[in-house]
Amino acid sequence: MVQRMEAKEEKERMHRIWRTNRYLETLKSRMDKENFEKLCAIPNPEVHRFIAEAAELCNPKNIFICSDTPDEIAYIKHMAIASGEECAALAMPGHTYHFDGYYDQGRDREATKFLVPKGDRLSPALKQIDRDEGLKEIFDLLRGSMSGRTMIVRFLILGPANSVFTIPCMECTDSWYVAHSVSLLYRCGYETFLNMNDDTEFFKTLHSSGKLDERMISVDYEKKRIYIDYVTNTVYSVNTQYAGNSVGFKKLALRLAIRKAHREGWLAEHFMIMGVHGPGGRKTYVAGAFPSACGKTSTAMLPGETILADDIAYVRNIDGVCRAVNAEAGVFGILKDINPVNDPLLYSVLTSPGEIVFSNVLVKDAKPWWLGMGCDLPSEGINFSGKWFKGKIGPDGKEIPPASENARYMISIKALPNCDPEVDNPLGVELGAIIYGGRDYRAYVPIQQAFSWEHGVVAYGAALETETTFAITEEKGKYEINVMSIQDFVSIPLGQYIGNYIEFGRRLKKQPLIFGANYFLRDLKTGEFLNSRRDKHVWVKWIDLRVHNDVGAIRTPTGLIPKYEDLARLFERVLDREYKWEDYVRQFTIRVPENLRKIERVKEFWTTKVDDAPEFLFQILDEQAERLIKARERFGDYIPPDKFEEE
């Protein structure tokens, strides 16, 4: 028996060697000896297969294997500039800028689809295409797309190294800008690939910028495609450079991680994570899910607190404790409205020496300029449209702004002075709270705590409603449900996703508290915002106090809200500002009609857009509606907070 098993193992080993040699043989003529040896050092035949098939399809002139040495990382940055994909003509040392195409300014929902094999299904709310049809289409677009160029191969990891959270990943791209971007956004992974087993699951991305113009910008935007093949854990993208489409490990690989998390019983989330300092020197880690441009990064960057993650987090149950890590190692943040008054720390970083890549800004006088930076912008310069001047009209007949509303910066998180020291902890950090927040102009109060894990998951997460923003390439100003701020990326049926959340919480010995945030509540008569941009710091400090049971709360039909006296103290201490009773009433009055309509919109979404909605979801929403109706019978449509009792 033992001999037969040994013989079988030896046969399998020889077959792996044969497969490896076969793939390597096809690659030998496409790279020099040094790069070939770097690839041969990786023992995994699946790595060799993916590179060999990518090279056969895209036909690059040569292949550069990055083994993460400092010289190689510096060479990639140099080539990003030498190729013209980035420009270093900025006064501040270390700063470069990049332009995407006129129609390539954000994530493209219409062009981004799941490849779904026959017999499988995803929720109707998710963009999808038959897998065979989609693969044929994307392969036709990728065929020969790298002719005359170098294919750069980057090995990376998602999550800290040597951790239960670690996911190896690799990207093949013909863009030096993309290859440079991942140096800032992710942890190096060549060493991990040298030591991983044949059966280790890893993610793969194949990207080509496609045809480029003289400014090194992708021109075939009508043929832009971003397809996710969850059968093989592969992301394909072509005819795009915008990092949200071309860097495969942003939201694209998040879709793959969600499926992996579903199989293994953990959560892959669109979370920021921050460390909130509380009384006695304690620090409470708070996660937050906000759709793009809804306050996520500005919350994570609040002065005096620390940032551990700004975009994507992995969350696991470790010995009954909810622990989380930053899947990434850098920030791809929105520049709009970052100014020295509202975001002094981040503004200081962005205007100081250091390695930063700006995209789709206005460049004038060797400086990057963006919308809302707190000063007058030049009336001319260079931007994503070429030479720009005030009043310039674009090819779509619209006036071109000085900079894109979705202009971005890219920086290593460790370059931030408030980077949390636990950012690379292989065990992650314990989450004390989770916030779900969007752009809800009409219904929810600025901050409220859920009655339970289940109530928070449904009433704040599954019911997260927001206005579409410039971070998505479609008409802004439309209201939509954006489940957990992750709806676009969920690669399993949405009902299963919510069910996973509920079960994950139930298995914890210690559940994080769940909060709903709304920084965008408006006065129903005047339309003015009822929150200032800085108020969020008070809401976050109140969350810390609630996690540690330091203050009480008032029980309303939609959740637990702060008491006036607690907020008054926090406003004075945190913002050095008087908090008036009138402001409290305006912010925390429960708007019964608007909340009931919100519930109806949420129920309609889960009824018409999702074909596997769990029954408990409707039960929790109906219970909230019933509480609202009973409160209206007692107090009317608009109920000030002093009408409700403390918990």
N, C-alpha and C positions, 0 to 999 in steps of 0.2 A: 504493500500500500504506500509506504513512504517513498519507495523508489519510483512508483508511478507518479506520485505527486511531484517529486523532484524533476522527473522527466518532463512533465507538463509545464512546470514553471520555466525550465530551461528552454522548451520549445517556444513559449510565449516571449521569453527574453530575446531569443534569436529573431523572432518575428518583429519585435520592436526595433531591434538593431537594423534589420533589413529595411523596414519602413523609413527609419531615420536616414539611413544611407541613401535611399532612393530620393527622398526629398532634398537632402543636402547636395546630392549630385546635380540636381537640376538648378540649384542656386549657385554653385561654385563659379560658373562663368559670369555671374552678374555682380560679383563683389571681389574686392582684392583679398589677399591672404589674411590681413589683419582682421577685417570684418568677418571673414569666413570663420576664422578661429574663435572669435567672440561668440558667434552663433553656435558653433560646434560644442562649445563648453556647456550649453544648455542641453540637458539630456532628454527633454520632453519632445517626442516626435510630433505631437499636436502643434507645438510652436513652429516646428520646421514645416509642417504641412500647410499651416495657415500662411506663412510667409511665401512659400513656394507657389501656392495657388494664387495669392495676391499678385505676385510678380508675373506669373503667367498671364493673368487677366489684364493687368494695368500696363505691363511692358515698360518698366522704368529703365533708364540708361544704366543706373547702378543702384546699389543698396548700401545704406549706412546703418550699421548696428550700433546703437548707443549703449555702452556699458556703464554709464553714469560716472565716469571719471570727471574731475573738475575741468580738464582740458576739453573733453567732449561736450560738456554742458556749455562751456564758453564758446566752442566752435559753432554750436547750434544757434546761439544768440547772434554770433557774428554773421552767420549765413542768413538769418532772418533779415538782417540789415543789408547785407551785400546783395541779396536777391531782390530787394526793393519791397518786400512784403511789410517790413517795418522801416521807419525812418528815425534816425537819431538826431535830427536837426532841432533839438530842444535845448534850451539853456541849462536846464537842471541836469547834473550828472546822473546817469543811469536811466533817464526817462527816454522812452521811445513811443512812437505812435503808429497805428495801423488803421487803414480804412477798409470797411466792407462795402459791398455794392449798394447802389441806391435802393434796391429792393431786397436787401439782405441785412436788415437792421435788427432782427430779433428772431426768436423762435418762430418757426413757420408751422402752424398746426396743420394746414392743408397738405403740406409736403411731407409731414412726419407720420408714419404709419407703422403699425404692427404687422408682421408677416404671420398670418394665421393659417396653419395647415388644415387641410380638409378634415372635417369631423370635430375640430376644436372650436371654441367660441369664446369671445370676449364680450363685455357689456356693449350695447349699441352706442353708448356715449363716447366710445373710444374709436379713433380713426384706425382703420385696418384694411388690409388687402389680402387676397388669397396668396399663400406663401409661394406657390409655383409661379404665379403671374408676377408677383413682386420681385422675386429673385431674377427672373428673366429680364425684367425692366431695368433693375439696378445694375445687373451685370452688363447689359448692353450699353448703359451710360458710362460704366467704369472701364469698358474694354479699350485699351490703348490710351487711357487718360493720362498716364504718367510718362508717355514717350518723350525722350529727351531730358527727363528730370531724374532727380534722386528720390528714391523711396526711403524715408527715414523710419526706423523701427525703434519705438520707445517701450521700455518695460517699466511698469509702475505698480503701485499697490494702493488699494482703497482701504482706509482704516490704518491704524498704527501697525508697525512691523511686529512680527512674532506674537501675534495676538489671535484670540478666537474670532476677532472682528475682521482680520485681514482677508482681503480678496485680491489675488493677483490679476493684473490686466495688461494688455499690450495694444499699441496703436501703430498701424502702418499708414503713413501719410506722405504726400508729396509737398506739403506746406511747411516751410521752415518756421513760419509764424505759429502754426499749431504745435510743432515740435518744441518751440520755445515756450509756448503757453503752458504746456504740461509740466515744465520745469518749475514754474511758479505755483501751479495749482495742485500738484500731487506729489506724493512721496516716491522717491526712486525705488525701483523694484527689480533691477537686474540681479542683485544678490539673491533675492527671493526665488527668481526663476532658476538660478543655478542649483538650488537645493530642494526644489519641490518635486513631489512624486508624480508619476505618470497619470495617476487618477485625480490629481488636484484640479478642482473646477476653477477656470479662469475666464475672464471676459476679453473679447477681441473687438477691435474697431478697424475698419478699412475706410480711409477717407481720401478723396481727391478734390482739389480745388476746381478741376476741369479747365476749360479754356480761359485764359487770362488776357486782359488788355494791357496796354503799356503801363498802367499804374499798378499792375499785378493784382487786379481785382477780378473775381469770377464774373463772367459775362452771360453765361447761359442760365440766368436765374429762372427762366420758365421751365428749365429741366432740372431744377433743384429737387433732390430727393434725399430723405433721411428715413431709412427703413431699419426696423429692429427685428432681428430674427431670434426669438427666444428659444427656438429649438436648438440652436448651436451657440447661444450666448454671444451673438455677433451683431455689431452695429455697422451699417453701411451708410455713408453719406457722400454726396457728389454735387459739384457745381455750387458750392457754398463755402464761405470762409468764416462767417459769424461764429464765434467760439461756442455758443450754445448749440449750434448745429454740427460743428466740425470737431470739437473736442469730445470724443465719444464717451468720456467718463463724467460729463456733467449730468444733465437730466436724462440722457439717452441710456447710460449704464444704470441709472437709478431704476429704470424700468426692468432691467434684468435682475437687479438686486432685490426688487420687490418680489419677484417670483422665487428667488432663492430663499428669501426670508419666509415666504409663505410655506415652502416645503419644510423649512427647518425650525419654524416656530418663533421667529424674532421679527423685528420691524425695521424696514428701510424707509426713512422719512425725509420730507422736505423741511428740515428743522434748522434753525439757528440754535446755538447753545451758549449761554452766558453765565458767568459767575456773579451773583448779586451779593454784595457785602451787607451784612446785617449786624445787629447789636452784638457786642462781646467779641468782635473779630471773626464771626462765623462767615461762611460763604455758602450760599444756596445755588445749586445749578438749576437753571430754568431753560427749558427748550421752548421754541416757538415756531409755529407754522403760519406763515403769511404769504399770500401770492406775491409775485414779483411786483416791486414798486409799491408795496403796501406797508412798509415800515420795518421789515425784518432786519435788514442790516443796520439801520439807524438805532433799533432797539439793542441789538447785540453790541453796538459801539457806544453805548451810553457812558459818559465820563465817570470815572471812579469805579467802574465795574470792569470785569475781564471778559474777553471773547474767546470761546473755545471752538465754535463753528459758526458759519454764517449762512450755510445753504443746505447741506446734506448730512444727515446723521444716521448711524446704525444704532439700534437700541436692542439690548438683550436682557433676559432674565438671568442674572448670575447669583445663584444661591438665594433666590427669592427677592433680590434687589434689582430695581430698574436702573441699568447702567448704559451709558451712551458714549459714542466717540464721534469725532469729526471724520467723515469718510474722505475728506479732502485735506489739503495742506495750504490752500491759498484762497484768495477772495477774487471773484469776478463780479464786481459791484457796479451798481448804477450811479453815475455821477450827478444826475439832475438833482438840484436843490442842495447839494453838499456845499456849505458855506461856513465862514468862520463864526457865525452867530449860532446856527442851529447844530452844526457838527464840528466843533472846534478841533477835536482830536484828529478826526479823519482828514479834515481840511489841511491841518498842519502836516500830516504824513504825506498827503498828495502834492504838497508844494515844497517838499524837502528832498534832498538827494537820496537816491535809492533806486533799486530796480523796479520800475513800474512800466507797464504797457498800457497806454491809453488807446481807446478805439472810438472812431467816429466823432471826435471832438472837432472844434475849430482851432486851427493853428495860425497864430499871428505873433510876430515879434518873438519867435522861438519859444512860445508859451502855448500850453493847451488851455482852451476856454470851453466852458460848458454852460448849459442853461441853469439858472438859479444859483450861480456861484457867488452872488452877493455884490456884484459890481457891474458896471456897464460893459457890454461886450463890443469888440471891434465891429465896424461896419463892413469889413472885408477880410479875406484871408483864404485859407485852403481848408476844405472839409471833404466829406464823402462824395460830394458832387463835383469836385475839382476846384477850380478858382471860384470863390464864392463872394457875392456882394449882397448887401441888403436889398430885398425885393426880387432876387433871382427866382425864376420859375423853373420847376423841375419838369421832367418828361411826362409826368402825370397831370400837369397843369396846376399843381399846387405850389405855393411859395415855399422855398426851401429855408428851414430855420438855420441859424448859425452852426448849431451842432445837433446831432440826433437826440431826440428825447430819450433814447435808450443808449446814449454814449456810456462807455464803460471804462473801468480801470481794472487792472490785473496786478495782484501783488501777493507775495508770500504772507501768510498769516503771522509768521514769526517776525516779520518786519514791523508789525504793529506794536507799539509800546505797551498796549494793554492785553497782549496775547496771554492767555491763561497758561500757567506753568504745567498744567496737566494735559496739554494738547496731545502729547504722544504717549500718554499712559496706556499700556496695552490692556488694562482692565477697564478703561474708560472712567467716567465720573457718575456718581449717583444723581439721578434726576429727582428734584423735589417738586417740580411743577412743570406743566405743559400748557402753553398758550395757543389758542387758535384765533386768528384775527384777519379781517378783510376790510373792504371798503363798503360799509353798511351805513348809508347816509340817513336812514329813516328809523331803524328799529332798535337795535341793541344798544345798551348803555356802554360807556367807555371801558369799564372793566367789571367782570362778575365771575364768581366762582361756581362751578357746577355742584349739584347736590351729591353726586356720586361719579365714579368712573364711567358708568354706563350713560348717565345723563350728559356728561361732558363730551363723550365721544360722539353722541348723536346730536345734541342740541347746539353744540359749538363746532364740532368737527365735521360731521356729516351734513350739517346745515350751513356750513360756511358759505356766505353769499358775498359776492364782490362785484365791483365794476371792472370790466376789462380795461387794461392799461396799455401804454406804449411798449411794454416789454413783450407784447404779443403782436404779431403783424396782422392785425385785423382792425376793423373799426372800433375805436375806443368809445366808452360811454354806454356800453351795453351791460345790463346786470345779468349775472349768471351764478349758478351754484358751482362752487369749486371745492369739492369734497376734500377736507383736510389740507387744502392748498396743494393737492398732489394728484388731482383727478386726471390731468393729461398724461400722467406717467404710470398709472396703475395698469399693470399687464396681466392681472387676473380679474375675474368678475368682481365688480364693485361690492356686491353683497358679501362675497367671501372676504374681501378686504376689511370691511367693517366688522364682520364676524371674528376675524383674526384679532382685531384690536380688542374687542370685548374679552375674548378668551385670554389674550396676553395679559391683560390687567387682572383678570380673575386668578391667574396663576401666581401673581406676585404676592409676597408676604407684606410688602409695603408699597402701596400705589402712590405715584405722584398725584398731587392735586391737579385738577384741570380747570383752566380759566378761559373765558371768552373776552377778547379785546376788540375794541372798535375805536380807532383813532380818528375816524372820519364822520362822526355823528354831526348832523347839521340841524340848525333851528328850522322847524317846519314852516315858519312864516317868512323869515328873512333869508334863509339859505346859508347863513354864516356858520362856519365851523365852531363847534362848542369845545373843542380841545385845541390847545396850542401844541406845537411840535414837541415842546419840552415836557408836556404833562405826562408822557409815557414813563418818564423816570419815576414819578410818584406811583403810578400804577404798579410798576415792577417792584418798588420797595414795599408796597402793600402786599404783594404776592409773597415776598419773603416773610413778612410778619404772619401771614395766614398759614404758611407751611409749618411754621413753628408754634402756631396757636397762641401768638402773642396778643392778638386783637380779636374782637368779636366782629360780627357782620349782621346785616339786615336781610331777612328772608323775603324775597319777592317771587312772583310767579316764574321768572326766567332764570333766577339764580341768586346767589348771596352777594350783596353789594357792600361797599365800605360804609362805615359810619362817618358822619360829617367830622366829628372831632378828631378822628384818626387821620383823615385826609388833611385837615387844617394844620395839624402838627407836621405832617410830611411835607406839605407845600412850603411851610416856613423853613423847615430844616434842609430840604433837598434843593428847593428852587429859590429860597429867600423871598417868598412871595406870599401875600395874604390871599387866602382862599375864602371867598365870600359864600355865605349861605345861598345867595341867589344863583351863583354859578353851580353849586352842588345840586340844587333843585333842577336847574335846566339840564344838567348832564345826566342825572340819575332818575328823572321822572320816567315811569314805565309807560310806554306808548302802546296801549292795548290794541287799537285798530291796526297799527303798522306791524306789531308782533304777530297778530293773527293772520294777516296777509302773508307775512314771511313764512309762517308754518304751512300755509296752503301752497306757496310756491315750492317749498322744500318737498312736500308730499307729492306734488305734481311731478317734480323731477324724478323722485325715486319710483314713482309709478310708471311714468312714460319713457324715461331714459335708461332705466335699469330693469333687467328682467329677472333678477334674483334677489330683490330687496328683502331683507329679513323682517319678520313680523314685529320683533321687539322694537325696531326703529319707529314704526308707525305708532306703536303703543306709547313710547316715550314722548313723541311729538303730540299725540292726542292728550296725554296727561298734562303737558305744558299748556295746550290750548284750553283745557278745562280749568286750570288754575287762573289763567288770564280772564276767562269769562266770569268766573266767580268773583274775582277782584273787581271787574268792571261793574258787576251788579251792586257791589258795596260802595265803590268810590268813583265810578265814571270811567271815561275813556283814557284820561291822562292822570296818572296817579303819582303824586310827589312821594319821595322816599320816606317821609316821616309818617305816612299812613300805614307803613308795614312795621311788623314787630321784629325785634332782634331774634337771632336763632336761639 
